């Protein structure tokens, strides 16, 4: 009986806490030290953007993904209300190959028969809604740049034979010869006179997701350029790029207005022209205010063109012409032109009086 009492006392004793210096490893056995766990950059944890593989397997995507063309891609992002981003031209052409669905607790995007042209940034984010107001949750936004690697198309195809690139001293310019494989070797060339542009200390760098980035480019880089890509096979040439130097600085439109003829009588026809000099790629929106509006019938003709000025400077000339036929006494007065761009609005006026 005494034997069983001692056995019970042993079982009831609390276990000694393990000392930090203790080891479970048997003497003589070598163990590799485990590196400490680290969080991903940005502190947001791992991406919730995944690719669906065959047999129900999933691959969590990083910043860059390289895929073969032709095989459908299904992406998923966890969340009950998800937004998606993808190359803008898929929206522009309302491409039926792209479908986006919200399924219970995840968003789904499927791109069928992808090609080299679909290379670009794909992203998803959680949409937060407070009543009717919704916004993007920037802390839960994930993206991957997908290269659809096509050996026959080392460059992402462009629908334009010659693209315009505008050069300004106050900002970088980009020659957008993007590639379908991030490992492709690419060089930038001037067409006339034939010249390869160095990327060593010249302010010219190559980014496979953008193309060649030109820092603070001046008028000396004007001309026709192309990119050359070299991979395992024969070299390939990109579309051509016309580089134009821009003279006019950014800002609200610089506007002038004039009438023709200068001397007007009742029954005459009059043209009032509003002219804007501005940046080549910045559109101008015109609006007119004039006597006896809107009952007085008028015609408005708007147009724009690129003009080279001085030593190769390029300016966009935008015009709006107001045509008033058979002037009468109620047509005389002040004609106001409003010209607006993304930077602001300028208002000018001219007086049309009976001569």
C-alpha positions in Angstrom: 0.0 0.0 0.0 2.9 2.4 0.8 4.2 1.8 -2.7 1.0 3.1 -4.4 0.9 6.2 -2.1 4.3 7.3 -3.3 3.3 6.7 -6.9 0.2 9.0 -6.5 2.3 11.7 -4.9 4.7 11.6 -7.9 1.8 12.1 -10.4 0.4 15.1 -8.5 3.6 17.1 -8.5 3.6 20.0 -10.9 6.1 19.9 -13.9 9.1 22.1 -13.7 9.1 25.0 -16.2 11.7 24.6 -18.9 14.7 26.9 -18.4 15.5 29.0 -21.5 18.9 27.4 -21.5 17.6 23.8 -21.6 17.6 22.0 -24.9 15.6 19.0 -26.2 18.4 18.1 -28.6 20.3 15.0 -27.9 24.1 15.4 -27.3 26.1 15.2 -30.5 23.1 16.2 -32.8 23.6 19.2 -35.0 20.7 21.6 -35.6 20.6 24.5 -38.1 19.5 27.8 -36.4 16.1 29.1 -37.6 16.2 32.7 -38.9 13.7 35.0 -37.1 10.4 35.6 -38.9 10.2 39.0 -40.7 7.2 40.9 -42.0 6.9 41.8 -45.6 7.8 45.4 -46.6 5.1 47.9 -45.9 3.8 46.0 -42.9 0.6 44.9 -44.7 1.3 41.2 -44.6 1.2 38.9 -47.5 -0.7 39.7 -50.7 -4.3 38.3 -50.9 -4.0 38.3 -54.7 -3.8 34.7 -55.9 -3.7 32.8 -59.2 -5.9 29.7 -59.5 -3.9 26.8 -60.8 -5.1 23.4 -62.1 -6.7 20.9 -59.6 -7.9 23.7 -57.3 -4.4 24.8 -56.3 -3.6 28.4 -55.6 -0.4 30.5 -56.1 0.0 33.7 -54.1 1.4 36.3 -56.4 4.3 38.7 -55.8 5.1 42.0 -57.5 6.1 40.3 -60.8 4.5 37.3 -62.5 5.7 35.8 -65.8 3.1 33.6 -67.7 2.8 32.0 -71.1 0.3 33.5 -73.6 -2.7 31.7 -74.8 -3.6 30.0 -71.5 -6.6 31.5 -69.6 -5.7 33.2 -66.3 -8.0 33.3 -63.2 -7.1 35.6 -60.4 -8.8 35.8 -57.0 -8.7 38.3 -54.2 -10.2 37.7 -50.7 -13.0 40.0 -49.7 -16.7 40.4 -49.9 -16.5 43.7 -52.0 -13.5 43.9 -54.3 -12.4 46.3 -57.0 -10.1 45.4 -59.9 -7.5 47.2 -62.0 -6.1 46.0 -65.3 -4.5 47.4 -68.5 -6.7 50.3 -69.6 -7.1 49.3 -73.2 -9.2 46.2 -72.1 -11.8 48.8 -71.0 -11.3 51.0 -74.1 -12.2 48.2 -76.4 -14.7 46.6 -74.1 -12.9 43.3 -74.4 -15.2 40.3 -74.0 -12.2 38.1 -73.0 -12.2 39.8 -69.6 -14.8 39.0 -66.9 -15.0 40.1 -63.3 -17.3 38.5 -60.7 -17.9 38.8 -57.0 -18.4 35.4 -55.5 -19.3 35.2 -51.8 -16.1 36.1 -49.9 -13.7 36.7 -52.9 -13.5 38.6 -56.1 -12.7 36.8 -59.4 -11.1 38.0 -62.6 -10.8 35.8 -65.6 -8.8 36.7 -68.8 -9.2 34.2 -71.6 -6.7 33.7 -74.4 -4.2 36.3 -73.1 -1.6 37.6 -75.5 1.6 39.7 -75.3 -0.6 42.8 -75.6 -2.2 42.0 -72.3 1.1 42.5 -70.4 0.6 45.1 -67.7 -0.4 45.8 -64.1 -3.2 43.8 -62.5 -4.5 44.7 -59.1 -7.3 44.3 -56.6 -8.5 46.2 -53.5 -11.1 46.1 -50.8 -14.0 48.6 -51.4 -15.2 50.3 -48.2 -18.8 51.7 -48.2 -20.5 54.0 -45.8 -24.0 54.2 -47.0 -23.9 55.4 -50.6 -20.3 56.6 -50.3 -17.6 54.1 -51.3 -13.8 54.4 -51.4 -10.8 52.3 -52.1 -9.0 50.8 -49.0 -5.4 51.6 -49.8 -4.1 49.5 -46.9 -5.7 46.4 -48.5 -4.7 46.9 -52.1 -2.6 44.3 -53.9 -1.0 44.2 -57.4 1.2 42.2 -59.7 2.8 43.1 -63.0 2.1 40.2 -65.4 4.4 39.6 -68.3 2.8 37.4 -71.0 6.1 36.1 -72.4 5.9 35.7 -76.1 9.2 34.9 -78.0 7.6 36.2 -81.2 6.6 39.5 -79.6 9.4 40.8 -77.3 7.8 44.2 -77.2 4.2 44.8 -76.1 2.4 45.4 -79.4 1.2 49.0 -80.1 -1.7 49.8 -82.5 0.1 53.0 -83.5 2.8 52.9 -86.1 4.5 56.1 -84.8 3.8 57.4 -81.3 4.4 60.9 -80.1 6.6 61.5 -77.0 6.8 65.1 -75.7 10.0 66.3 -74.0 10.0 68.9 -71.2 12.9 70.1 -69.1 10.8 70.1 -65.9 9.8 66.4 -66.0 10.9 63.0 -67.2 9.7 61.6 -70.6 9.1 58.0 -71.4 9.7 56.1 -74.6 7.1 53.4 -73.9 8.7 50.3 -75.5 7.6 47.8 -72.8 8.8 44.2 -73.1 7.0 40.9 -72.5 10.0 39.4 -70.6 11.8 41.3 -67.9 15.1 39.6 -68.8 15.1 41.0 -72.4 18.1 43.2 -73.3 16.8 46.4 -74.8 18.6 49.4 -76.4 17.4 52.8 -77.6 18.3 54.1 -81.1 18.0 57.3 -83.1 16.9 56.8 -86.7 18.7 59.8 -88.4 21.6 60.0 -88.0 21.9 56.4 -86.8 22.9 56.4 -83.2 22.5 54.2 -80.1 21.6 56.3 -77.0 23.9 55.4 -74.1 22.3 54.6 -70.7 25.6 55.2 -68.8 25.4 58.4 -66.8 23.2 60.2 -69.4 20.0 60.4 -67.5 18.5 57.6 -69.6 17.4 54.4 -67.8 15.3 51.4 -68.9 12.3 50.0 -66.9 10.7 46.9 -68.4 7.3 48.0 -67.2 7.6 51.5 -68.7 10.3 51.7 -71.4 13.2 54.1 -71.5 12.9 56.9 -69.0 14.5 60.2 -70.0 15.3 62.6 -67.1 14.9 66.3 -67.9 15.2 65.8 -71.7 16.2 68.8 -73.8 15.7 69.6 -77.5 18.8 67.7 -78.4 16.8 64.4 -78.0 14.3 65.4 -80.7 13.8 63.1 -83.7 12.6 59.6 -84.6 13.6 56.8 -82.3 13.1 53.1 -81.9 14.0 50.3 -79.5 15.8 47.1 -80.2 15.3 43.9 -78.2 17.6 41.0 -78.0 16.6 37.6 -76.6 17.5 34.0 -77.6 16.5 34.5 -81.3 17.0 37.3 -83.8 16.7 40.9 -82.6 13.3 42.7 -82.8 12.5 46.3 -83.5 9.7 48.2 -81.7 7.3 50.7 -83.2 8.8 54.2 -83.9 8.6 57.2 -81.6 8.6 60.8 -82.6 10.2 62.9 -79.8 9.1 66.5 -79.8 10.3 69.3 -77.5 7.6 71.3 -75.8 8.0 75.1 -75.4 4.8 76.1 -73.6 4.9 75.6 -69.8 2.0 74.0 -68.0 -0.8 76.2 -66.8 -4.1 77.7 -67.6 -4.6 78.4 -71.4 -2.9 81.3 -73.0 -5.7 82.8 -75.1 -6.2 85.5 -77.7 -9.4 86.5 -79.5 -10.0 88.5 -82.7 -12.8 89.3 -85.0 -12.9 89.5 -88.8 -13.7 91.9 -90.5 -12.8 94.7 -88.2 -15.6 97.0 -89.5 -19.1 95.4 -89.5 -22.4 96.6 -91.0 -25.8 95.1 -90.5 -26.3 92.1 -92.9 -22.6 91.3 -92.8 -21.1 88.0 -91.7 -18.6 88.0 -88.9 -16.0 85.4 -87.6 -14.8 85.6 -84.0 -11.8 83.4 -83.5 -10.5 82.2 -80.1 -6.9 80.8 -80.2 -4.9 78.9 -77.5 -1.3 78.0 -77.5 -0.6 75.1 -75.2 1.0 71.8 -74.5 0.7 69.3 -77.4 -1.2 66.6 -75.6 -3.5 68.8 -73.4 -7.0 69.3 -75.0 -8.8 72.6 -74.8 -12.6 73.0 -74.2 -14.2 76.2 -75.5 -17.4 77.9 -74.5 -18.9 81.1 -76.0 -21.2 83.8 -74.5 -22.6 86.3 -77.0 -25.5 88.7 -77.5 -29.0 87.4 -78.1 -27.9 83.9 -77.0 -29.3 81.2 -77.4 -32.0 82.4 -79.8 -29.4 83.8 -82.3 -28.3 80.9 -84.6 -24.5 80.7 -84.9 -21.9 78.1 -86.2 -18.9 77.0 -84.1 -15.9 75.3 -85.7 -13.2 73.9 -83.4 -9.8 72.4 -84.5 -6.2 71.9 -83.3 -2.8 71.2 -84.8 0.8 70.8 -83.8 3.2 73.6 -84.9 7.0 73.7 -84.7 8.3 77.0 -83.5 11.9 78.2 -83.3 14.6 75.6 -82.7 12.3 72.6 -82.9 9.9 73.7 -80.2 6.4 72.2 -80.6 3.1 73.8 -79.6 -0.5 72.8 -79.8 -2.6 75.5 -81.5 -6.3 75.1 -80.6 -8.9 77.3 -82.2 -12.7 77.8 -81.9 -14.3 80.0 -84.6 -17.8 81.5 -84.0 -19.5 82.4 -87.3 -22.4 84.9 -87.2 -24.2 85.4 -90.4 -26.4 88.4 -91.4 -25.6 90.6 -88.4 -28.5 92.7 -87.0 -28.7 95.4 -84.3 -29.3 92.8 -81.6 -26.1 90.9 -82.6 -23.7 93.7 -81.7 -22.0 93.7 -78.4 -19.5 91.7 -76.4 -18.4 88.2 -77.5 -16.8 86.2 -74.7 -14.6 83.1 -75.2 -13.9 80.7 -72.3 -11.0 78.3 -72.8 -10.4 75.6 -70.2 -7.9 72.8 -69.8 -6.9 70.6 -66.8 -4.9 73.4 -65.2 -7.5 76.1 -65.2 -9.7 78.5 -67.3 -9.0 81.7 -69.1 -11.7 84.2 -70.3 -11.2 86.8 -73.0 -13.6 89.1 -74.8 -13.9 91.3 -77.9 -16.5 93.9 -78.9 -18.3 93.7 -82.2 -19.8 97.1 -83.0 -21.5 98.6 -86.0 -19.0 100.3 -88.2 
